[in-house]
Amino acid sequence: MIMNENQNTEWKESWRDEYLKWICGFANATGGKIYIGMNDNGKVVGVADADKLLEDIPNKVRDVLGIIVDVNLLEENGLKYIEIDVPPYSNPINYKGQYHYRSGSTKQELKGAALNRFILQRTGRHWDEFPIEWAGIEELSPSALDRFRKEAARSGRVDEDVLKDTTENLLHDLRLIDTQTNRPTRAALLLFHPDPERFVTGAYIKIGFFRDDKGNLEFQDEVHGSLMEQVDKAMDLIKTKYLIYRISYEGISRRETPQFPVEAIRESLMNCVAHKDYASAVPIQISVFPDHITFWNAGQLPESWTTEKLFESHPSSPYNPLIANAFFRSGDIESWGRGYKRILEAVSAYKLLPPKLEMLSGLMITYYTDIRSQLLAQRVDERYISVVEYAAKNGRVTNSDVQNILGVSKPTASRILQQMNGWLEMQGKVGKGTYYVPKWLTNVSQA
């Protein structure tokens, strides 16, 4: 019997009680099977005490982990080995106070913020809904609450009578008051307290301008206060101090165009504030460079999501539902996962590529001032850059266009276009009527 070791399979030549940690990890993830009596190559080598293990392992699992697993005796070529079939459990399982989790083909012990996220997910609660016992509604900022009332009235997403009601009733309507203690939740204090850092370390925004990628900082700012007001302060700073504007004229009218699409910048700022993992105690960081701007926050994607999924049609799955709901009611963010579609629309209007998304101890999104800078940063072949620029500017590119742009033959142009399926999508029938359109523009219409 030969199989591959993977997310749901583990091989061990002999049994050790420490393998209860592996069983714990499978139970906390998606389940899996552990085979005792198989070597690292997946070959059955057998175990001498298979019959005894058949009785001992279920008892140890029950006594130490408090769960039930199926333990089966298997045989191959006269060699006996054990299969431990671990189902996934919806409640957190611990091994002597430790929480283990199977990720890929490895086991990891969950600690700190990762453990907090795991426990909350399994108990069906979110970090932002827990109350702070020693905080009171009277401490909340009148200006932050006024800002919410004004914007919510404009958005039409909160009943007018609710907006005119007392602060306590307004917070109850937004589910920002714990019904048992009548104390404000973490979300309420982050959104409306003048100094949320008294309760949540790192609840602020850092903005810096760097001369180059070597970390040479020219100047920086920090934005503190309630989240409801941080977003406006940070956006004003970015627009007035950090963006460069291109001057042009239409007749006698002067036009100032920022180097990055403001709609996309604001959407990324709101995503950082609404979806950050505030338990991480690390501030949101916005880094501005001559040719790109990066937004980073210690947020996490929903389980099994990839960064690519964000630019596809997807349901709304906010990391902080109460914070996100307040910003939705105030009209600052959209619901139903449409934020990234708005980003795509904004960069497409600027004839730019979609921003670069990465998971680096959190979610990082980077916008570039132009296509060439972005592709050079990714070490893309110079020939491809010229073709992508042409396609973005004109909305399409043909084989003849590539021949003219690069001075190559028709067969070479065909080969280059075939190699560019990451950026371009073929349209029309094969042959004379074939042309290629930027794939990210297709994604905009489908998102």
N, C-alpha and C positions, 0 to 999 in steps of 0.2 A: 504493500500500500504506500503510494507516494503522492503527496499533495503539497501545496504551497502554504508556508506560514504567512498569515496575513492579519487583518484587523480582527478576525473572529476565530483565529486558530493559533495555538501555541503547542510546541513540542517540548517534552522533557524526558530525559533518559530514565530518571528514577524520581520517586516522590520525596519531597522535603516539605515540612510543615510551612515553610515560608511561601510556598506556592499558593497558600490561602490568599495572599495578597493579589495574585493573578486572578483568582476566582472573584475576589472583591472588585477588581478592575473591570472584568467582563460584566459583572452584575450591574455596575454603575454606568456602563456604556450600552452597547447594543447586544450584549450577550456573546456567547462564543463557546468554543470547545477546546479543552486541554487534553492532550494525549500523553499519557505516562507510559514510557517504554518505546519512545521514538527518538532518534538522534537528530542532530542539527540539519541533516539532509532530508529529513522526513522519512527515513527508512525505519521499519519496525525492528527493534533489537530485543524487545521483550523485557519483562520484569519477573524476578523469581518469586516475589511475594504478591502476585496479582490477586489471589483469592483473599488475602488479608486486607489489602488495600480496598477491595470491593466493599468491605464492611467498615473499615476505619475512616475512609475519606468522607462519606456522607455524615458520619457522626461529628467529625471535626468541623466540617463546614457549618453544620447546624449549631454546634456549641459556641464556635468563635464568631461566625458571621451572622447567625440567626436566620439563615435562608436554607432552602431546599434545592438541591441539584440532582440531576440524574447521573448515576455512575454506572457505566456499562463495561462488561468484560468482553473484549474482542480477541480474536486469534488469527494469526497469519503465518503460514508455513510452520505450524507447531509452536509458534511464539505467542505467549499471552501478553496483552497490553490493555491499558485502561483508558476509557473515554469518559471525560467529565463534561457533561453538557450543561452549561450555565445559561439560564434564561435572563433577559434584562429585567431589572426591577425598577418600578416607578419611584419608590422611596429610596433615599440615600442609604447605602450599605457601608459600614465601616469595619476595618480590621484593627481591633484593639485601639480604637480612637483615631485611626488613620483612614483617610479616604483615598482610595486608589482608583485610577481610571485608565481604561484601555484606549490608546490613541494610535492609530496606524498599527504597527507591529510591535509597539513598545508599551510599557506600563509606566505611569507617572503618578506620584503622590500629589494630590491637590492641596495647596496651601494658600494662605493669604487671600487676595482678591479672587483668585481662581476658585478657591473653595467656597467663598461667599456666593459667587455666581452660581456654582453648582447646587449648593443647598437651596438657594432661593428658587432656582428653576424647578427643582424636584418638589418643593413645597407649594408651588403654584403662586408664589408671591414675588413682588419686585422690590428692589432696594429702595426705590423712591417713595413707597407707600408707608414705610414705617414712621411712627411719630417720634418726636423729640420731646420727652417728658418735661424738660425744664425750660421749654420755650413757650411763649404766649403769643396769641394773635395780635395783641396790642403792640408788639415789637415790630410788626411788618411796616414796610416803607409806604407812606401815603402816595408818594410820587410814582412808585412802581405799580401800585394798585390803580392809580389814575390812568397810567399808561395802558394797562390792560383793559380797563373799562372803555377808554376812548377807541382803541384799536378793535376790540371785540364788537363795539357798536357799529363800527365801520364795516367790519367783515360780515355782520349779520348772523354770526354763528352762536350767539348767546341771546336768550330772550331779554328784551329790554327791561322787563320788570325785575329780572334777576340782577342785572347790572346796576339798577337803582336801589337794590336791597342793601342790607348791612354787609360789612365785610365778612362777618362770620357766616351768614347765609350764602354769600357768593362762594366762599371757600367750600362750604358743604356741597353746593351744587357742582363744583369742580372736583369733588371728592378729595379735597386737599386737607380735610380735617378727619382725624381718626375718630370714628363714631363711639368707641369704647372709652377713650380717655379725653375726648374733646380737645386734643392737642394738635397743633399743626404738624403735618408730615414733613419728611425731608424735602419732598418736592415743593411744598409751600414755602419753606424757608429758603431754599435755593432760588425760587422764582421771585420772591417778594421781600426777603429780609435785606436791609441795607448792608449787612456784613455777614453773608452766608458762610464765610470762612471761619466764623466762630463755631460752626457746627460741622462743616465739611472742609477739610484741608484741601487746598489746591483748586478751589472753586473760582478760578479767575482765568484770564486770557493773557498770554504773552505774545507780543508782536515785535519782530525784529527785521531790520534791513541789513543784508549782507552784500559786501562788494563782490564776492565770488563764492565758489563751492568749497573753499578751504576754511570757511568759518570765520572770515574777517568781518566782524560785526561793526556796522557804522553807527547805528542808533537803535533804540528799542523803547517800547512802552509796555505798561501793564494796565489791564482794565479790570477793575474790581467793582463790587457792588452787586445788587440783585441781578439775576440772569435776565429778567425782563428789561433791565436798562443796559446791561452789558452789551447786548446785541447791537443796540443803537450806537453806543459809544465806540465799540470796536469798528463798526461799519463806517462811521464818520471818520475815524482815524485812518482807516485804510484808504478811503477815497480822497481825503484832504492831504495826507502826509506821505503815503506809501506808494500810491499809483502814479505813473507817468502818463500824461495826456498828450495825444497827437493833435496838433492844431491844423485845421483845414477851413476853407471858406466855400460857402455856397452863395454866389453873388456877393453881397456885402455882409452876409450873416456868418459869424465866426462859429465853428464847431470844434468842440473838444471831445476827443474819443479816448477813453482809458485803454491802457495796453491789454487789459483783461476784461472780459464781459462781466459787468457789475452784477447782472442777474445770477450768473453762475457763482460768483464770489459770495454773494449774500446767501445763496442756497447752501453752499458748503459751510459757511459760518453757522447757519442755523442747524445744520446737521451735527456739527461738532458740539454745539451747546445742548441740543435736545437729546442726543444719543451717546454722550460721553459716559464712561464708567466712572462715576464720581467717587466710588470707593477706592479708586487707584491713588487718590491724593496728588495727582500730577495735573498741572494746568494745561489747558488747550494751548497749542503752540502754532503760530502763523509765521512762516519764514518767507520774506520777500527778497528776491534776487533780481538782477537786471533783466533776465530773460524768463523767469518763472516764479511762481508763488506756490507755497506748500501749506496745506492745512493738516494738522495732526491732532488727534485726540485719542485717549485711551479707551476707545470703544471696541466692542466685539461684534462680529457678525452673528446672526442666528445660527444655531447648529446646522451643519451640512451646507451652509451657504458659501458661495465663492464671491470674489470681487466682481467677476464677470456677470453674476446674476443681478447685481445692482443696476446694470444698464439694460437689463431685460425687463419685461413686464413682470412685476412681482407684488405680492401682498404687502401691506404695511405691517411691520413687526418692530415697533419701537423698543429700544432698550430700556427707556424710562417712560412708561406709558402715561403717567400723570403729568410729567413735564411736557412731553410731546403734545398731550391733549390741550394743555393750557396755551401753548404756542399755536396750535391749530385753531382754537377758539378765537385767539387774537388776530388770526389771519396771517401770522408770520410764516407758517409752514403749511404744506398741503398734506392731505391724508392719502391713503391707499397707495403708497409707494411711488408717487408721481414726481418726487423731488429730483431724481436722477434724469427723468425725461426732460425736465425743465433745464437741467444742466446741459444735456445734449443739444437741446434747441438753441440755447444761448451760444455755445461754442460753435455750432454749425453756422449760425448767423455771422459769426466772426471769421468764417472760413478756416477754422482750426480743427485739429484732431480732438477726439474725446480726451479728457484729462487722464493721467496715469493714476491707477488705484493700486495700493499695496497694503499688506498687513505687516506692520513693523512695530510689534508690541502695542498695537493699536491700529487704527485706520488712518492712512495717509493718502491725500489726494493732491495731485500736482498739476497746475495749469501752466502752459508755456505761451509765450508771446507770439510764436509762429511755429509752423510745421517743421521747418528746418531745424530749429533749436531742439525741438522735442525728439526728432528722429536721430539727430546727431548724438544726443544724450543716450539714446538706446543703441548707438553704434550700428546704425542701419547703413547699408550700401548707398553711396552717393547717387547712383543711377536711380534707385528706387525713390529717393527723396524728390528728385526733379519730377518724376511721374506723379507722385502723390500730390505735390504742390499744384501741378497742372490740373489734376482731377478735382481737387478741392476748389480751385478757382473757377473752373468751367462746369463743374457738376458731372463731368464725364470725360473719358479718354478712350481713343481708339488705337488700333495697331498703327495706323498711319501717323497719329500724333506722336506715339512713342518713337517711331522711326525718325521723325523730324526733331524731337526734343534731344535724343541721344545720338543721332547720326548713325543708326545701326540698320541692318537689313531686316526684312519682314520676318524671317524665321527667328532671328535674335529677339526682335520685339515681342513675338508670340511667346517665346520662352520666358522673357522677363515678366510679362503679364501673368503667365501661369504661376510664377513664383511669388506673385503679389496678392495671393488670395486672402491674406490677412488684412489687407486694406481695401482691395477692390473686389467687386462682384460683377460677374459677366451678365449682360443683358442681351436680348435679341437672339436670333438664330445663329448657329455656327456658320461662319463664312463672312460675306461682305457686310451684312447688317449687324455684326457683333460690335458691342461697345461695353465699356466698364464704368461703373459708377462707384463712388466712395461708399464702402460698406457701412460706415458709421451714419451716413445719411439715411440709409435703409433702416438702420436700427432706431433712428428718431421716429420714423413713421410707424414702426411696429411696437415701440415701447409703451 
